[in-house]
Amino acid sequence: MPAKVQNGKVIFRRWDRHVGLDETSTPFATLDYLFELCLQANDPLLVDRVTIEGKDATGTPRVVTLVFQSVTVSDDKTPDN
């Protein structure tokens, strides 16, 4: 039996100065929808990680977690003081 993906979710993080660090997640069933979710993410939501659940070739349940690191890049050319 080949390995099979069953479902997954994208976990987003956002920083709110009143609440602090917060997470929310959105499930996906296809790679196309995963791709769409990642492309639509923007401030204040950042993709933190993606979990993919399925079964390996022996039928054993498996979870793969892809973790991302986000950075803010500024176009400000002002030198640091």
Residue, then its C-alpha position, 0 to 999 in steps of 0.5 A: m500500500p502506498a503512503k497516503v495523505q489524509n488531511g492537513k492544516v496551516i497554523f498561522r500566528r499573529w502578534d496583537r499588542h493587546v492580546g500577545l501572540d495568538e494562533t489560528s489554523t485552517p484545514f486543507a484537503t488538497l495541495d492546491y488549497l494549501f498553496e492558496l492559503c500560504l499565498q493569501a497569508n499577510d500581515p498580521l497573519l504569518v504562516d508558522r507551520v503546516t501539519i500533514e496527516g496520513k498513513d505510511a506504506t504499512g498503514t501506520p498513522r504519521v504526521v509531518t510538520l513543516v515549520f517556518q521562520s518569518v522575518t520582516v524586511s524593511d525598505d527603510k534605508t536610514p542607518d541605525n543610530 
